Amino acid sequence: MAKVVATHQWSTAWNRLLERFGLLTRGTPAGNGRQRARIKRIEALVGGVQAEVQEQGNGGCQVTLKFGPLTERTWHQLLDLLENQLQSSGQRNVEELFREPAPFFTELSNLLLPAQPDEVAVACSCCPAGKRTCPTCELVYRQVGVLLDEEPILLLRLRGREWQALQQALQTRRKTDYLGGTAAATHSGSNGNALATPPGSSSNNESLERTLDHFWGSRKALDALHYYIAPPAIEFALLRRLGPLPGLLDEPAGRITDSQGLGQAMTQIYRRVTSEAQALAYSLDAPVVDASERTEPGL
């Protein structure tokens, strides 16, 4: 049975959070019949959102939201959560985890959404003095919820982290797991800098012995690996990219003296290499040809 994905779970959680913070009126869209407003521009930046709102008969309005950054503790809790979910579900696409329904969504949103009102700072050129919300702000708040439904990973950027940083951190963890959780030993040189343990030392040998079972990586990932070997879709793509080849000067045998002859020889070599590569790939009993017995045309 196909997995059901909640399409509006992020906007729902976001709106309820702002209602609890007193920044959003429950169930009432911003604006009314007398004062219509529309968002001309909204941009998700590292750490916040900037928006420009056009109000009918009232000019433009600038709204800025700033979010408290994720702490290192929360960041590592997020990595733990995502890594465990990847392993337990067999999912490979990290981005799709941000669209998982509850209960995983509940844990994820609790880490990424602001927990306290002071983690959301608001500046609006249309708000009355001393207030943190107005119909214009509410319009922007709800639009942020729409953006999170469309692209939940934007919340990482709003909380001061980039998507690439999350991917790199998870990849580093996977690599550590493949190596059995061991790192190369280091020692300090005379200047205090860390130096890698020399190859062949007992520490390195012990580390290698402990990680032999993981040398080729995850068995599950290798079992799912499939390959397909075929001739290139565009023949001689590299030669075509390089353009006309220069002729060979002062060739003693005089067998290739111009660019046309050299080009023909190269195309024959490329075809021979393609043919033998396919033979080796698809035949376990392919005969091994001694390099000394090969005679390449044009050479």
C-alpha positions as CSV (number, residue, x, y, z in Angstrom):
1,M,0.0,0.0,0.0
2,A,1.3,3.4,-0.9
3,K,2.5,5.6,1.9
4,V,0.2,8.6,2.7
5,V,2.1,11.9,2.8
6,A,0.5,14.8,4.6
7,T,0.7,17.7,2.2
8,H,-0.2,20.5,4.6
9,Q,1.4,19.3,7.8
10,W,4.2,21.9,7.8
11,S,1.9,24.9,7.3
12,T,-0.6,23.5,9.9
13,A,2.2,23.1,12.5
14,W,3.6,26.5,11.6
15,N,0.3,28.3,11.9
16,R,-0.6,26.6,15.2
17,L,2.9,27.6,16.6
18,L,2.3,31.3,15.7
19,E,-1.2,31.2,17.2
20,R,0.4,29.9,20.4
21,F,2.9,32.7,20.3
22,G,0.2,35.3,19.8
23,L,1.4,36.3,16.3
24,L,-1.4,34.9,14.2
25,T,-5.2,35.1,14.6
26,R,-6.7,31.6,14.7
27,G,-8.5,30.7,11.5
28,T,-8.7,34.2,10.1
29,P,-6.8,35.1,6.9
30,A,-5.0,38.4,6.9
31,G,-6.7,41.3,5.2
32,N,-10.4,42.0,4.6
33,G,-12.7,43.5,1.9
34,R,-11.7,47.1,2.6
35,Q,-8.0,46.5,2.8
36,R,-6.7,44.1,0.3
37,A,-3.0,43.2,0.3
38,R,-0.7,41.0,-1.8
39,I,2.9,39.9,-1.5
40,K,5.0,41.3,-4.2
41,R,8.3,39.6,-3.1
42,I,9.3,37.1,-0.5
43,E,12.8,35.7,0.0
44,A,14.0,32.9,2.3
45,L,17.5,33.9,3.6
46,V,19.9,32.2,6.0
47,G,18.3,33.0,9.3
48,G,15.1,34.6,8.2
49,V,12.6,35.9,5.6
50,Q,12.2,39.3,3.9
51,A,9.0,40.2,2.2
52,E,7.5,43.2,0.4
53,V,3.7,43.6,0.7
54,Q,1.6,45.9,-1.5
55,E,-1.6,47.1,0.2
56,Q,-4.4,48.6,-1.8
57,G,-4.5,52.4,-1.2
58,N,-1.9,52.2,1.5
59,G,1.5,51.9,-0.3
60,G,4.1,49.2,0.3
61,C,5.1,47.5,3.5
62,Q,8.4,45.8,4.4
63,V,8.3,42.7,6.7
64,T,11.3,40.9,8.1
65,L,11.3,37.7,10.2
66,K,14.4,36.6,11.9
67,F,14.7,33.1,13.5
68,G,17.0,31.9,16.3
69,P,19.7,29.5,14.9
70,L,19.7,25.8,15.8
71,T,22.0,25.1,18.7
72,E,24.8,22.5,18.2
73,R,22.9,20.1,20.5
74,T,19.7,20.4,18.4
75,W,21.8,20.1,15.2
76,H,23.3,16.8,16.4
77,Q,19.9,15.6,17.5
78,L,18.5,16.3,14.0
79,L,21.4,14.3,12.5
80,D,20.7,11.4,14.8
81,L,17.0,11.4,14.0
82,L,17.5,11.5,10.2
83,E,20.3,8.9,10.3
84,N,18.1,6.5,12.3
85,Q,15.2,7.0,10.0
86,L,17.3,6.4,6.9
87,Q,18.5,3.1,8.4
88,S,15.2,1.9,9.7
89,S,13.1,2.8,6.6
90,G,15.7,2.0,3.9
91,Q,15.0,5.4,2.4
92,R,17.9,6.9,0.4
93,N,16.5,10.4,-0.4
94,V,17.0,12.6,2.7
95,E,14.8,15.3,1.3
96,E,11.8,12.9,1.2
97,L,12.2,12.4,5.0
98,F,11.0,16.0,5.4
99,R,7.6,14.9,3.9
100,E,7.1,11.9,6.2
101,P,3.9,11.9,8.1
102,A,3.6,11.5,11.9
103,P,5.0,10.2,14.2
104,F,8.3,11.0,12.4
105,F,7.1,14.4,11.4
106,T,6.3,15.3,15.0
107,E,9.8,14.6,16.1
108,L,11.3,16.4,13.2
109,S,9.1,19.5,13.5
110,N,9.8,19.7,17.3
111,L,13.5,20.1,16.5
112,L,13.2,22.5,13.6
113,L,10.3,24.8,14.5
114,P,11.0,27.6,17.0
115,A,10.2,26.4,20.6
116,Q,9.9,29.9,22.2
117,P,8.4,33.2,21.1
118,D,11.7,35.0,21.5
119,E,13.1,32.7,18.7
120,V,11.0,34.7,16.2
121,A,11.8,38.4,15.8
122,V,9.5,40.5,13.7
123,A,10.0,43.9,12.0
124,C,7.2,45.4,10.0
125,S,7.0,48.9,8.7
126,C,3.2,48.9,8.9
127,C,2.8,47.5,12.4
128,P,1.6,50.0,15.1
129,A,4.4,51.0,17.6
130,G,5.1,48.2,20.1
131,K,3.1,45.5,18.3
132,R,4.6,42.4,16.7
133,T,1.7,41.6,14.4
134,C,-0.8,43.2,12.0
135,P,-2.8,42.0,9.0
136,T,0.2,42.5,6.8
137,C,2.4,40.4,9.0
138,E,-0.2,37.7,9.2
139,L,-0.3,37.5,5.4
140,V,3.5,36.9,5.4
141,Y,3.3,34.4,8.2
142,R,0.7,32.3,6.3
143,Q,2.8,32.5,3.1
144,V,5.8,31.2,4.9
145,G,3.7,28.2,5.9
146,V,2.8,27.7,2.2
147,L,6.5,27.7,1.3
148,L,7.3,25.1,4.0
149,D,4.6,22.8,2.5
150,E,6.1,23.2,-1.0
151,E,9.8,22.9,0.2
152,P,10.1,21.8,3.8
153,I,13.9,21.9,3.7
154,L,13.7,25.7,3.6
155,L,13.2,25.5,7.3
156,L,16.9,24.5,7.6
157,R,17.9,27.8,6.0
158,L,15.5,29.8,8.1
159,R,17.2,28.2,11.2
160,G,20.7,29.2,10.1
161,R,21.8,25.9,8.4
162,E,22.2,25.0,4.8
163,W,20.9,21.9,3.0
164,Q,24.4,21.1,1.7
165,A,25.8,21.2,5.3
166,L,23.2,18.6,6.3
167,Q,24.0,16.3,3.4
168,Q,27.7,16.5,4.1
169,A,27.3,15.8,7.8
170,L,25.2,12.7,7.0
171,Q,27.7,11.5,4.4
172,T,30.5,11.9,7.0
173,R,28.6,9.8,9.4
174,R,28.0,7.1,6.8
175,K,31.7,7.0,5.9
176,T,32.6,6.6,9.6
177,D,30.1,3.8,9.9
178,Y,31.6,2.0,6.9
179,L,35.0,2.2,8.5
180,G,33.7,0.7,11.7
181,G,33.7,4.1,13.6
182,T,37.5,4.3,13.7
183,A,39.6,7.2,12.7
184,A,43.2,7.4,11.8
185,A,45.4,7.8,14.9
186,T,47.3,11.0,15.2
187,H,50.3,12.1,17.2
188,S,51.8,15.5,17.8
189,G,55.0,16.7,16.2
190,S,57.6,18.9,17.7
191,N,55.6,22.0,16.7
192,G,52.4,20.7,18.4
193,N,50.5,20.0,15.1
194,A,48.7,16.7,14.7
195,L,50.4,14.3,12.4
196,A,49.0,11.1,10.9
197,T,50.3,7.9,12.2
198,P,52.8,6.5,9.7
199,P,51.6,3.7,7.4
200,G,52.5,0.2,8.7
201,S,52.3,1.2,12.4
202,S,50.6,-1.2,14.8
203,S,47.7,1.3,15.3
204,N,46.9,1.5,11.6
205,N,47.2,-2.3,11.2
206,E,44.7,-2.9,14.1
207,S,42.3,-0.4,12.6
208,L,42.4,-2.1,9.2
209,E,41.8,-5.5,10.7
210,R,38.7,-4.2,12.5
211,T,37.3,-2.7,9.4
212,L,37.9,-5.5,6.8
213,D,34.2,-6.4,6.8
214,H,33.3,-2.9,5.8
215,F,36.0,-2.3,3.3
216,W,33.7,-2.3,0.3
217,G,31.0,-0.3,2.1
218,S,27.5,-1.3,2.9
219,R,26.5,-4.8,1.7
220,K,22.9,-3.6,1.3
221,A,24.0,-0.8,-0.9
222,L,26.2,-3.1,-3.0
223,D,23.4,-5.6,-3.4
224,A,21.2,-2.9,-4.9
225,L,23.9,-1.7,-7.3
226,H,23.1,-2.4,-11.0
227,Y,25.2,-1.6,-14.0
228,Y,24.7,-1.4,-17.7
229,I,27.5,-1.3,-20.1
230,A,26.9,-0.2,-23.7
231,P,28.7,1.7,-26.5
232,P,28.5,5.5,-26.1
233,A,25.4,7.2,-27.4
234,I,27.6,9.6,-29.4
235,E,30.5,7.8,-31.1
236,F,34.0,9.4,-30.7
237,A,32.6,12.2,-28.5
238,L,36.0,13.1,-27.2
239,L,37.6,13.2,-30.6
240,R,34.7,15.4,-31.9
241,R,35.2,17.7,-28.9
242,L,38.9,18.1,-29.6
243,G,38.3,18.9,-33.2
244,P,40.7,18.2,-36.1
245,L,44.0,16.5,-35.0
246,P,47.3,17.8,-36.1
247,G,49.5,15.6,-38.3
248,L,52.6,13.9,-37.1
249,L,55.8,15.6,-38.2
250,D,59.0,13.7,-39.1
251,E,57.4,10.2,-38.9
252,P,60.3,7.9,-39.8
253,A,58.1,5.2,-41.4
254,G,55.9,7.7,-43.1
255,R,52.7,5.8,-42.2
256,I,50.8,8.8,-40.7
257,T,51.7,12.1,-42.1
258,D,48.5,14.2,-41.9
259,S,45.6,14.8,-39.6
260,Q,43.2,12.8,-41.6
261,G,45.3,9.6,-41.3
262,L,45.8,10.2,-37.5
263,G,42.0,10.7,-37.1
264,Q,41.2,7.5,-38.9
265,A,43.7,5.5,-36.8
266,M,42.2,7.0,-33.5
267,T,38.7,6.0,-34.5
268,Q,39.7,2.4,-35.2
269,I,41.4,2.3,-31.8
270,Y,38.3,3.6,-30.1
271,R,36.2,1.0,-31.8
272,R,38.6,-1.8,-30.8
273,V,38.6,-0.6,-27.1
274,T,34.8,-0.4,-27.0
275,S,34.5,-3.9,-28.5
276,E,37.0,-5.5,-26.0
277,A,35.5,-3.7,-23.1
278,Q,32.1,-5.2,-23.8
279,A,33.6,-8.6,-24.3
280,L,35.3,-8.4,-20.9
281,A,32.2,-7.1,-19.2
282,Y,29.7,-9.7,-20.5
283,S,31.9,-12.8,-20.9
284,L,33.6,-14.5,-18.0
285,D,35.5,-16.7,-20.4
286,A,36.7,-13.9,-22.7
287,P,40.2,-14.8,-24.0
288,V,43.0,-12.6,-22.7
289,V,45.0,-11.1,-25.6
290,D,48.7,-10.6,-24.9
291,A,49.6,-6.9,-25.5
292,S,52.6,-8.0,-27.5
293,E,50.4,-9.9,-30.0
294,R,48.1,-7.0,-30.7
295,T,48.5,-5.0,-33.9
296,E,46.6,-1.8,-33.9
297,P,45.8,-0.4,-37.4
298,G,47.6,2.7,-38.4
299,L,50.3,2.4,-35.7
